[in-house]
Amino acid sequence: MYHHFLKYVLDFTLSLIGLLIISPIFLTIWLWLTIANKGAGAFFVQARPGKKGKIFNVIKFKTMNDQRDKAGNLLPDSDRLTSIGRFIRNSSLDEIPQLINVLKGDMSLVGPRPLLIQYLPLYNEKQKRRHEVKPGITGWAQVNGRNAITWQQKFEYDVWYVDNISFALDFKILLMTIKKVFKSEGINQAGQATAEAFKGNQETLLHD
């Protein structure tokens, strides 16, 4: 009952209320990033796989500009991450636009994070199960380490969530997320501006 109906109703209702309440913050961040990103825009839109692998466009605030080297290649993430973008990323405010994805039905408030399309052929059968539910703005892996844990650990948490999804668990994850946001824990992997790319299970296991 919860998984098939009530979860969607709660997602839609809470997301709509949330967007209305934080609309002034939304508009302020949009203005800041429009200026800081120097013409690169305030939003980051990228195709990601959702439930059953269906592709959708995830929306986030853009925390990096599009500066390039003399050869036309994008500079490293750490060089393109603006000071405003770093603050927004560390405070998880870059995730706010995903409430629009929840309203559209592409995402849930809680679920496995939507990852890159190029990771799809790298998953083993167990890891593919993360796509049995809608991806979420936050999830069990996010409140248990986020980007500070290995890919193997993330997938274990994702599949565990799929097998144990409930209203009580979602409520717990939302409360834990609020705590994590205020503490700014697990935002990045050590020494990197963003999370290390998933390169397949053999390499992932070597990092465990």
N, C-alpha and C positions, 0 to 999 in steps of 0.2 A: 504493500500500500504506500509506504513512505517513498520508496525508491521510484515507483512508477507514476506517482501523482503528486503527493504532498510536497516532495522535494522541489519540484518545478514551481508549484504555487508559491512556496516560501522564497525560492530564488528570485522569482519575478517581483514579488511584493517588496522584499527587502532591498533589492537592487534599485527599484523605482524610488522608494523612499530615500535611500542613500544618495542617489544622484540629485534629488531635489534639495536635500539638506546641504550637501557639499558643493552645490553648483557655484557659489562664490569662490571656493578654493579651486575648483576645476577651471574656471575662467582666469583666475590669477596665474595658475601654473601655465596655462596655455599662452598667456601673454609673456611671461618670463621666458619660456622656452622659444617662443617665436623670435624674441630678440637675441637670446644667447646662442641659438643655433645658426644664426647668420644666414637666413634664407633656406635652411634645410627643413623647416617646418617644425611643428610642435608634436606631431603624432608619428608613431612608428607602426606601420601596418605590414603584417607578414602572414603568408599562408601557413597554416598549421593543421595537423590531423586532429580531428575530434573523435566523438563516439563512433565506433565501428570504422575508424580511419577516414571518415568523411572530412574533406578539406574545407576549412573556413578561414577567414581573415581575422587574426587576433589584433586588437588595438591596444597600444600602450603609449604613454608619453615618451617622446624621443629624448633620451638623455645624452646622446652623442651627436656632434656635428658631422658634416660630410667632407672634412678637410682631406686633401690628397697630396701625395708627394709629386715630384716633378714628372714622374712617369705616368701619373694619373691614377695610381693605386691608392686606396683608402689607407690612411695612417693607422697604426695599431690602436685598438680600443682605448688603451690607457691614455693615448695622446688626444683622442677625440672626445673623451668624457669631460664635459664642462664642469665648472665648479657648482653651478646650479644643478646640472644633471646629476652630479655625485650626491648632492644633498637629497634630491628627489628619489634617487635610487636607494640610498641608505635608509630613507624613511618609508620606502615602499609606496610612495605616492605615484610612481610611474605605472602602478597596476590599476589605478582608478578607472581609466577608460574601458577596462574589461567589463565593467558593469554594463556597458552597452552590449557586449557580447552575450552577457547573461540574459538581458532583456530580449535579445534576438533568438535565444534558445540554443546558441552555439556552445555555451559554457554553463557551468554551475558555480555557485559561490565556493563550494568545496569539492575537490576531486583531484586526480593526478594532473600535474601541470602539462599544458600542451607543448610538446617539444617540436624539434625541427622535422620537416618532411623527410630529409635525407637519412634520418635515423631509422625509419620504418623497416628497411631490409636488414638492419643490423640486430633487431630484436630476436631473442629466442622465443619459443612458444609460450613460456610462462610470462615473459615480459610483455608480449603482445596483449595479454589480458588487461593491461592498464586502459585499453581502448574499449572495454566493455561498458564503461560509464562515461558520462560527459567529463571533459577536463575542467579543472577548477582554477579560480583565482588563487586560492590557497589549498593546501592538502596535507595529508599525514606526513609526507616526506618533508614538506616545508617547515612544519613545526618540530621536526626531529632532526634538524641540521641544515636544511635547504641546500645551498651550494657548498657547504663546508664538509659534506659527506661524499662518499664515492658514488659513482653511477650505480654500481651493484646494490648498494644500500638503498638508494632512491627507488629502484625498481622493486626491491623487496617490500618497502613501505607502500608503494603504489598498489601492488597486488594484494597486500594485506588489507588495504582499505576497500578494494573491490569486494573482497570476501566478507567484510565486516561492516559494510555501510549501514548506517542507522541515524535517526534523528539525534540521539544522544551523542554519537561519535562526531557528527557534524557540528553540533553545538560546542563540544569540547574543543574541536579544532579551531573554530572561530574565536573562542576565548583565548586559546593558546597563541593564535596569530596576533591578536591585539598585544599580548605581552611581548612577543618576539619583535613586533614592529617598534615598540617603545625602546627595546633594548638594542635594536639594529643588529641582531645576531644572524650569522650565517649568510650574509648578503653575497659575499664573494669567496672564491677559493683563495687560499693563501698565495700572495704574490701576483694575483691576476685581477684585472678590472672586471672581468666577467667569468662565468663558469667555463671550465675546460670542456672541449667538445667530446661527445661520445664517439668512440672509434671502434666499437664492437666489443663483444664479450671477452675475447681472449685478452685484449689490452686492458679492459676494465678489471678483470680478475687479477692482473698483474699489479694493479694499484691498490688492491685490498690489503 
